Amino acid sequence: MRTLIIGCGYVGEVLGQRLIALGHDVTGIRRSSEHNDRLAKFGIRPVNLDITDETEFKKKLDGKYDRIVLAASSSRGGKEAYRKVYGLGSKHVAQWLKTAKAQSVVLISSTSVYGQTNGEWVSENDADTSHNIATNILLEAEHNILDAGPAVAILRSSGIYGPGRGHLFLKFMNGTAVIEGDGKRFLNMVHLDDLVESTILALESVGQRGIYNITDDEPVTQLKFFKWLSDTTGRPMPPFVPEPNPSTRKRRITNKRVSNKLIKKTFGVSHNYPTFREGLTHELDRLASGKTRQPLSP
């Protein structure tokens, strides 16, 4: 089984290792050669390719791939980088996919396409076509990939946490966290391991086309999130600050609870870390043991 991971970064390297353990021959695409040795150490064949350059696919990809995962990211780039990767890049990937004829394709997208602000539950039909540029670019990328073939599954991931990653958790641990407003805005999260296992299930369910939310079972407010961390670690609660100015944020400020009912029903997903409590207990134990892991950004 030949599998290609386009955007072999934080998620892709763990996914690649799991697939290799399952008997896959894995190739991982990154734009830069900086981490080639690291990927090779895990048994992932590195290929350096810029998806925003449509000529590179034919020049650098050889042979047929049975499974393809798209996990490309604009990383810490600004609006222009986001537009290039998800806008232009998705068009080039889609053009190539039409000739690749893979048995199954999975695109890891984001629940940021949901712009709800009243704490309501949202499902896969609730994406918002607003005036938000980033949202519209991401939705266009999803449509580009869906239109590229009959065997495409879109996994809309909520905030990913795990070894070396988890924005609010890391801020709490280094003492820089704050509680915005009244702290009642909901957070939606998924552990890296659960995202990887769900991606594998979607890959193996050949021909199961559709869009699915991948998130844990319990959205939690900022206040309850930090209260649990404070009680568990004995550290003080973060201070309250006013809600941030939306114009200063790369992504819009939302307040919603993302449902994972469809992916559970379709693929039989069962999380190893059904809530943030199990996942962060594992992380706290790992940190207490002195184990560290530097995340590999896409």
SVG drawing of the C-alpha trace seen along z (x, -y; Angstrom):
<svg xmlns="http://www.w3.org/2000/svg" viewBox="-27 -46 46 50">
<polyline fill="none" stroke="black" stroke-width="0.4" points="0.0,0.0 1.6,-3.3 0.5,-6.3 1.3,-10.0 1.1,-12.6 1.1,-16.2 2.2,-18.5 4.1,-16.0 4.4,-18.2 3.2,-17.8 0.2,-15.6 1.8,-14.0 4.9,-12.6 2.8,-10.8 0.3,-9.6 3.2,-8.4 4.7,-6.3 1.3,-4.7 0.7,-3.9 4.2,-2.4 3.4,-0.2 0.3,1.0 2.4,2.0 2.2,-1.2 5.0,-2.5 4.8,-6.2 6.1,-9.3 5.9,-12.7 5.9,-16.0 7.4,-19.2 8.3,-22.4 11.7,-22.6 14.4,-20.0 15.1,-21.2 13.5,-18.2 14.2,-15.5 16.6,-13.6 13.9,-13.6 11.3,-12.1 13.7,-9.5 14.5,-8.5 10.9,-7.6 10.9,-5.6 9.0,-8.3 10.4,-8.9 10.8,-12.7 10.0,-14.7 10.4,-18.4 7.7,-20.1 5.9,-23.5 2.2,-22.9 1.8,-26.5 3.9,-25.7 1.8,-23.5 4.8,-22.3 6.4,-20.5 3.9,-17.6 4.8,-16.0 8.5,-16.6 8.8,-15.2 6.0,-12.7 6.4,-9.3 4.2,-6.3 0.7,-5.6 -0.4,-6.2 -3.2,-4.1 -4.0,-6.5 -3.4,-10.3 -3.7,-12.6 -3.7,-16.4 -2.4,-18.1 -0.7,-21.2 -0.6,-24.3 0.4,-27.9 2.1,-27.5 2.8,-30.9 2.5,-32.8 0.1,-35.7 -2.9,-36.2 -1.0,-36.0 0.6,-32.7 -2.8,-31.4 -4.3,-32.4 -1.4,-30.8 -1.5,-27.4 -5.3,-26.9 -6.3,-28.9 -3.8,-28.4 -2.2,-25.3 -5.5,-23.4 -6.3,-24.1 -2.9,-22.6 -3.4,-19.6 -6.9,-19.0 -5.6,-19.1 -3.0,-16.5 -5.5,-14.3 -7.7,-14.0 -4.9,-12.1 -3.6,-10.3 -6.6,-8.0 -6.1,-7.1 -8.4,-4.7 -9.1,-7.2 -8.2,-10.8 -8.5,-12.6 -8.2,-16.4 -7.6,-17.6 -9.5,-20.9 -10.6,-23.0 -13.7,-23.8 -12.8,-27.4 -15.3,-27.4 -18.0,-27.7 -18.5,-31.3 -21.2,-30.9 -20.9,-33.1 -23.7,-32.1 -22.4,-28.8 -24.7,-26.8 -24.0,-23.2 -22.8,-23.1 -22.8,-20.2 -21.3,-19.7 -24.1,-21.6 -23.5,-24.8 -20.4,-26.2 -20.7,-29.9 -20.1,-31.7 -19.5,-35.1 -17.3,-38.0 -14.4,-36.4 -11.7,-35.9 -9.9,-33.0 -13.2,-31.0 -14.1,-31.5 -10.6,-30.4 -10.8,-27.3 -14.3,-26.4 -13.1,-26.9 -10.1,-24.5 -12.5,-21.9 -14.7,-22.2 -11.6,-22.0 -10.5,-18.7 -14.0,-17.2 -14.5,-18.0 -11.2,-16.2 -12.6,-12.7 -15.3,-10.4 -13.3,-9.0 -12.6,-12.2 -13.3,-12.7 -12.9,-16.1 -12.1,-16.0 -12.7,-19.3 -10.4,-19.3 -10.9,-21.4 -7.9,-22.7 -5.2,-20.0 -3.2,-19.4 -0.7,-16.7 3.0,-16.5 4.6,-19.9 1.3,-21.5 -1.8,-23.0 -1.9,-26.8 -3.8,-27.5 -2.4,-24.6 1.2,-25.7 0.3,-29.3 -1.1,-28.1 2.0,-26.0 4.4,-28.9 2.3,-31.4 1.1,-33.6 -2.5,-32.5 -5.4,-34.9 -9.2,-34.4 -10.9,-36.5 -14.1,-38.3 -16.2,-36.2 -14.5,-33.0 -17.7,-31.5 -16.6,-31.1 -16.4,-27.4 -13.2,-25.7 -13.2,-22.7 -10.2,-20.3 -9.0,-17.0 -5.9,-15.1 -3.3,-14.4 -3.6,-10.6 -7.4,-10.7 -7.0,-12.8 -4.4,-10.4 -6.6,-7.3 -9.7,-8.9 -7.7,-9.8 -6.6,-6.2 -10.2,-5.0 -11.3,-7.5 -8.5,-6.4 -9.4,-2.7 -13.1,-3.4 -12.6,-3.6 -15.2,-5.6 -16.8,-7.1 -17.2,-10.6 -18.3,-13.4 -17.4,-16.1 -16.9,-15.2 -16.1,-17.0 -13.2,-15.5 -13.3,-16.8 -13.6,-15.3 -16.8,-14.6 -16.9,-17.7 -16.5,-21.3 -15.5,-23.3 -15.6,-26.9 -12.3,-28.8 -13.2,-29.2 -13.9,-25.5 -10.8,-24.5 -8.5,-26.7 -10.3,-25.8 -9.6,-22.1 -5.9,-22.8 -5.6,-24.9 -7.2,-22.3 -5.2,-19.5 -1.8,-21.2 -2.2,-23.5 -1.2,-26.5 -3.2,-29.8 -6.0,-30.7 -5.1,-33.0 -6.2,-36.6 -9.3,-37.9 -8.8,-40.4 -11.3,-42.1 -12.3,-40.3 -9.7,-40.9 -10.3,-43.2 -11.3,-41.0 -9.1,-43.1 -6.0,-42.0 -6.7,-38.3 -5.6,-36.2 -8.8,-34.2 -12.2,-35.5 -13.5,-35.0 -16.2,-32.4 -18.2,-30.7 -19.6,-27.3 -19.8,-23.7 -18.8,-21.3 -20.6,-18.0 -18.7,-14.8 -21.9,-12.6 -21.5,-12.1 -17.9,-10.8 -18.7,-8.5 -21.7,-7.1 -20.0,-6.8 -16.6,-5.4 -17.2,-4.0 -14.7,-6.5 -14.0,-6.0 -11.6,-8.4 -8.6,-7.4 -9.0,-10.8 -12.8,-11.6 -12.3,-14.9 -9.5,-17.3 -9.2,-15.9 -7.9,-12.5 -5.6,-14.1 -4.1,-16.7 -3.7,-14.2 -1.5,-12.2 0.4,-15.4 1.0,-16.4 2.2,-12.9 4.5,-13.0 5.9,-16.4 6.4,-15.2 8.5,-12.3 10.8,-14.7 9.8,-13.6 9.8,-16.3 8.9,-16.5 9.5,-19.4 6.6,-19.7 7.4,-19.6 5.4,-22.3 4.2,-21.8"/>
</svg>
